[in-house]
Amino acid sequence: MLLAKGDLTGNEAKSLIKFFTQVQNFNRGLDISEKLFINKDKENLDKVYGRNKLYAEKLSGELFSEVSNILERKDSFP
């Protein structure tokens, strides 16, 4: 909604897009992990786990803080 309304600066828009792109990547990684787990592919599951851990760390750290600050400034929290 904020992107559609044009209420964001260029840097704010980039931060939101980066955050949601990371969310999509993390979700995709979870889907892949589920399939690997079901197929008992431990080697590849370990690799995907490492990537998922990095996504989770990014999402819960600096990216979350940036997006949270943007939403607070724009008064967009529900």
N, C-alpha and C positions, 0 to 999 in steps of 0.2 A: 504494500500500500504506500509506504514512504517513497519507494522508487517511482511508482506511478504518479504520485502527487508532485514529484520534483522538489521535495523538501530537504534533500540531502546535498551536501557538498560532494565534489568528485571523490575526495578521499573517504568520506563516509560511505558512499555507494560502493567503492572498491572494498572496504572492510566488510560490509554486509554480504557482498557477492562472494568474497573469499571465505567467509564463515559458512555460508550455506553450501558452497562447493565442497568444503571440507566435511560438512554433515553428510552430503550425498556420498562422498568417497567412503566415509566411515560406515554408512549404512550398506553400501555395496560390499565392503569388506566383511561385514557381519553376515551378509547373505552367502558370500563365498565360504566363510568359515563354517557355516552350517552345513553346506554341501560337502566340504572336505571332512568334517567330523563324521557325517553320516557314512561317507565312503572310507573312513578310517585311514585317511591320507595324512599321517602325522607329519611327515617331512614338509609338505606344502602348508599344512595348518600352522606349523611353527613360524613359517615365513610370513603368512598373512597375519598371524597374531602380532608379530613385530610391527608391521605396518599399521595395524589397527591401534596398537598402543600409542604410536606416534600421533595418529589422528586424534585420539582421545586426549592426549596431553596438550596438543595445540588447541583443541576446542575448549578445554577446560581452563586454559591459561590465558595468554595474552589476547587471543581472538575473542574469547568470551567477554573479557573485560572491555575491549574496544566496542563490541556490539552492545553490551549492557549500557555503557556510557552513552552511546548514540541514542539508544531507545529512551533512556532516562531524560536526555536533553530534549528529545522530540516528544516527550510525554506520551510514548506509545506502548507502555506496559499496560496490559489489561487490568 
